[in-house]
Each structure stands twice: as structure tokens, then as C-alpha cells.
Amino acid sequence: MRPHPGVWSRPSRPILALGLVGASFFALPFVALLAKAPWSSLPEFVRDDDVQSALSLSIITSLITTFLAVVFGIPLAWVLARSEIPGRRWLRALCTLSMVLPPVVGGVALFLALGRRGIVGGPLFAAFGVSLPFTTSAVVVAQLFVAMPFLVLTVEAALRSLDPAKEEAARTLGGSNWYVFRRVTMPSIQPAAVSGLVLTWARALGEFGATITFAGSFPGTTRTVPLATYLALENDLDQAILLSLLLVGVSFGVLVGLRDRWIGVAFGGGP
């Protein structure tokens, strides 16, 4: 439902002025980034082997992360929205805690859990010789830990707001729980699921703190674009600017592509 035009289309001048100041606060850093960018170096920059390696690693790991988030996040969202397990509120807080933690804290926690001396990683290394930290798999784990809550929250909100009448009608007609979930529930929450999925991918693509703590920064193995940007800032400002523009362009394109309707669904609003 759209707001009544008489109420929302003509804000008072003080509100409009404050709103424009707020918008300028967000726009100014990106305007500065565009103004300072060495555009003449862009073609050579894109062909650089290190840049292509970081970009391909970021894309591959973020896509794997998104796939795993779908596999585990949608069932988790269903449990949080529809089950009656004890302590569900605490479980929801635990599963979304990584959204508000400083990412480096998440990296430390992953290291203590999955490192060679971690509570899970230690026995795993002793039994099979498997060491997860400072590998490409560690990048995926760090991204998943930080990004999956975006999908969980959006899908859970959609499941909570979904009218159960269609699902009950399908069950009455003989549909199994899996059939109802696959043919009725999922199509009904598709906008929220897609928006949550894309936001998860974008967050994984930009992940920095947990990745550098748990996976390190090794060229071709764990050095994603955000890590390459941070390192370039110390030695080559122009390269750091161009890497930043690359991530800004991708993220902005994702948000514009979602459109207002899907963004509203993702955060619990209307179309």
C-alpha cells in the first residue's frame, strides 16, 4: 500500500532540509571517491593479474557462501518462524549475533572454534590432518558466519507474515509437508528470499574483518578484493580507490536492482 500523497509527498521545509543534509552525508564520500579516481589508469588496472585474482576469488567464494546460506539458512529461518522449540528467542539472537558483532571478533571466535587448537578444529586436525584457517575454505566460512543472518532474518520475517491458509488448503488436498513447502510456501516468499539472497551475497563480497582474522591475506588463496583494497591503501592510493570503486559499483548495482518493493520486503516493510 502506497502512502497517501497528501501526507508524504510534500514534507515541510525543515524536514526536507534535514533529509537532504542526511542524504548529503551518505553521498559526499562516494562523490569524493568518484572525483579522486584515476580514470585513465582503469583499463590497465582491470587487466592486472593481482586484481583479477582478487576479484575472481571474491566472486567465487561469495557465490559458494550464498549457496551454503540457502542450504542452511532457509531451513533455519523456518525453524525460527514456525517451530515451537524451547528457547527459540535465544536461538534467534545467537544466529543473528554476528550481524552486530565487530567482524574481527567473529574471526577470533571462528579461530578458537575451528583453528588447529580450537574446540572442533583441534580434534579435526588430530584425526584427519585437516587445517581450516588460512585457506580458501576459511574465506567461505568467515563470509558465511557474517552474511547468512541477512537471509535468515528476511526469510523468517516473510514466513511469519505469510497467511497459512494456502498451506493448510494444500495439506487438506493431500500434499505432503515437503510438497507444501516446495510448491506453496517457497513461491509465496520468493521476493523476500531473493532479496535476502542478494543481500547475503553482497555482504559476503564485502566481508573484511572476519576474513583477514581467520583466513589471512594470501594472494590467490585468501586475498579478496576488500583485503586487497586495505593493503593497497598503504602503498598505492590510486589502486585502493579503483578497488573501492569496484566494490561500490557492484553493491550499488545490487541495491538498485532489488528495487524498492523487494528492499521493503527484506526489512519487513510493504511493497
C-alpha positions in Angstrom: 0.0 0.0 0.0 1.4 3.4 -1.0 1.4 6.3 1.5 -1.3 8.9 0.9 0.2 11.6 -1.4 -1.2 14.4 0.7 0.7 13.2 3.7 4.0 12.1 2.3 4.7 13.9 -1.0 5.1 17.4 0.5 7.2 17.4 3.6 7.7 20.7 5.5 10.8 22.7 4.7 12.7 21.9 7.9 12.1 18.1 7.4 13.2 18.4 3.7 16.3 20.3 4.7 17.3 17.9 7.3 16.6 15.0 5.0 18.8 16.5 2.3 21.6 17.0 4.8 21.3 13.3 5.8 21.4 12.3 2.1 24.4 14.5 1.5 26.2 12.8 4.4 25.9 9.5 2.6 26.6 10.9 -0.9 29.7 13.0 -0.1 32.2 10.1 0.4 31.1 8.5 -2.8 31.3 11.8 -4.7 34.8 12.2 -3.4 35.7 8.7 -4.5 34.5 9.4 -8.0 36.2 12.8 -8.1 39.6 11.4 -7.0 39.5 8.2 -9.1 42.4 7.9 -11.6 40.1 7.0 -14.5 42.9 7.0 -17.1 44.5 4.1 -15.2 41.3 2.0 -15.2 41.9 -0.1 -18.3 45.4 -1.2 -17.2 44.2 -1.7 -13.6 41.4 -4.1 -14.7 44.0 -6.2 -16.7 46.3 -6.5 -13.7 46.8 -10.2 -12.6 46.6 -9.4 -8.9 43.3 -7.5 -9.4 41.8 -10.3 -11.5 42.9 -12.9 -8.9 41.3 -11.0 -6.0 38.2 -10.3 -8.0 37.7 -13.9 -9.1 38.4 -15.2 -5.6 35.8 -12.7 -4.2 33.2 -13.7 -6.7 33.7 -17.5 -6.4 33.8 -17.5 -2.6 30.8 -15.2 -2.3 28.8 -17.4 -4.6 29.7 -20.5 -2.7 28.8 -18.7 0.5 25.4 -17.7 -0.9 24.7 -21.3 -1.9 25.5 -22.6 1.5 23.4 -19.8 3.1 20.4 -21.0 1.1 21.0 -24.7 2.0 21.3 -24.0 5.8 19.7 -20.5 6.2 16.2 -21.2 4.8 15.6 -24.3 7.0 17.0 -22.3 9.9 14.5 -19.5 9.2 11.7 -22.0 9.0 12.7 -23.4 12.4 12.8 -19.9 13.9 9.4 -18.8 12.3 7.3 -22.0 12.6 8.7 -24.4 15.2 7.8 -24.4 18.9 11.2 -25.4 20.2 12.2 -24.1 23.7 14.4 -21.1 23.7 13.6 -20.0 20.2 14.2 -16.4 21.1 17.6 -17.1 22.4 18.4 -19.2 19.3 17.4 -16.4 17.0 19.6 -14.0 18.9 22.5 -16.4 18.7 22.1 -17.0 15.0 22.0 -13.3 14.2 24.6 -12.1 16.7 27.3 -12.0 14.0 25.4 -9.1 12.3 26.1 -6.8 15.2 29.5 -8.1 16.4 32.7 -6.4 15.2 33.7 -8.7 12.3 37.2 -9.1 13.8 35.6 -10.6 16.9 33.8 -13.1 14.7 37.1 -14.0 13.2 38.7 -14.6 16.6 35.7 -16.7 17.6 36.0 -18.8 14.4 39.7 -19.3 15.1 39.1 -20.5 18.6 36.4 -22.9 17.3 37.9 -24.2 14.0 41.6 -23.5 14.3 44.2 -26.2 14.9 43.8 -25.7 18.7 40.1 -25.0 18.5 37.4 -27.0 20.2 36.3 -28.5 16.9 39.3 -27.7 14.7 41.8 -29.4 17.1 40.2 -32.8 17.1 39.7 -32.5 13.3 43.3 -31.8 12.7 44.5 -34.5 15.1 42.2 -37.1 13.5 42.4 -36.2 9.8 45.2 -33.6 9.5 42.7 -31.0 8.2 43.5 -27.4 9.0 40.9 -24.9 8.0 42.4 -21.4 8.9 44.3 -19.5 6.2 42.7 -21.4 3.3 40.1 -20.5 0.7 37.6 -22.6 2.6 38.3 -20.3 5.6 37.2 -17.4 3.5 33.9 -19.1 2.8 33.4 -19.9 6.4 34.1 -16.3 7.5 31.8 -14.9 4.9 29.0 -17.4 5.8 29.3 -16.6 9.5 28.8 -12.9 8.9 26.4 -12.9 5.9 24.0 -15.7 6.4 21.9 -13.8 9.1 20.7 -11.5 6.3 19.0 -14.4 4.6 17.7 -15.9 7.8 16.1 -12.7 9.0 14.4 -11.8 5.7 13.0 -15.3 5.2 11.9 -15.6 8.8 10.0 -12.3 8.5 8.3 -13.5 5.3 7.3 -16.8 6.8 5.9 -15.1 9.9 3.8 -12.7 7.7 2.6 -15.4 5.3 -1.1 -16.3 5.5 -1.1 -20.1 6.4 -4.5 -20.6 4.7 -2.9 -21.6 1.4 -0.6 -24.1 3.1 -3.4 -25.6 5.1 -5.5 -25.9 1.9 -2.7 -27.8 0.2 -2.3 -30.2 3.1 -6.1 -30.8 3.1 -5.8 -31.8 -0.5 -3.2 -34.4 0.4 0.0 -32.5 -0.1 2.9 -33.6 2.0 4.9 -31.2 4.1 7.7 -31.2 1.6 5.3 -30.6 -1.3 3.6 -27.7 0.5 7.0 -26.2 1.4 8.3 -26.5 -2.2 5.2 -25.6 -4.2 3.3 -23.3 -1.9 5.5 -21.8 0.8 8.6 -21.0 -1.2 6.8 -19.3 -4.2 4.9 -17.2 -1.7 8.0 -15.9 0.0 10.1 -15.6 -3.2 10.6 -11.8 -3.1 11.9 -11.9 0.4 14.1 -15.0 -0.3 15.6 -13.4 -3.4 16.3 -10.1 -1.7 17.8 -11.9 1.3 19.9 -14.0 -1.0 21.3 -11.0 -2.9 22.0 -9.0 0.3 23.8 -12.1 1.6 25.9 -12.3 -1.5 26.7 -8.5 -1.4 27.6 -8.8 2.3 29.9 -11.8 1.6 31.5 -10.0 -1.3 32.4 -7.1 1.0 33.5 -9.1 4.1 36.8 -8.0 5.6 37.3 -8.3 9.3 36.4 -11.9 9.9 38.2 -12.9 6.7 41.5 -11.3 7.5 41.5 -12.7 11.0 40.5 -16.2 10.2 41.8 -16.7 6.7 44.6 -14.2 6.4 45.6 -12.4 3.2 47.5 -14.7 0.8 47.5 -13.8 -2.9 45.4 -16.2 -5.0 44.2 -18.1 -1.9 42.5 -15.8 0.6 43.1 -12.2 -0.6 39.7 -11.0 -1.7 39.0 -7.5 -3.1 38.3 -5.9 0.4 41.6 -7.2 1.7 43.5 -6.1 -1.4 41.9 -2.6 -1.0 43.2 -2.4 2.6 46.7 -3.4 1.6 46.7 -1.1 -1.4 45.8 1.8 0.8 49.2 1.6 2.5 51.2 1.6 -0.7 49.2 2.7 -3.7 46.3 5.1 -3.1 45.2 5.1 -6.7 44.8 1.3 -6.7 42.9 1.5 -3.4 40.5 4.0 -4.9 39.9 1.9 -8.0 39.3 -1.3 -5.9 36.9 0.7 -3.7 35.0 1.9 -6.8 34.8 -1.7 -8.0 33.0 -2.8 -4.8 30.9 0.3 -4.6 29.7 -0.2 -8.2 28.8 -3.8 -7.5 27.0 -3.1 -4.2 25.1 -0.1 -5.6 24.0 -2.1 -8.6 22.7 -4.8 -6.4 20.6 -2.4 -4.3 19.2 -0.6 -7.3 18.4 -4.0 -8.9 16.4 -5.1 -5.9 14.0 -2.2 -6.3 12.1 -0.6 -3.6 9.5 -3.4 -3.4 12.0 -6.1 -2.6 14.0 -3.9 -0.3 10.8 -3.2 1.6 10.1 -6.9 1.9 13.6 -7.7 3.0 13.3 -5.4 6.0 9.7 -6.2 6.9 8.0 -3.4 5.1 5.4 -3.4 2.4 6.0 -3.1 -1.4 
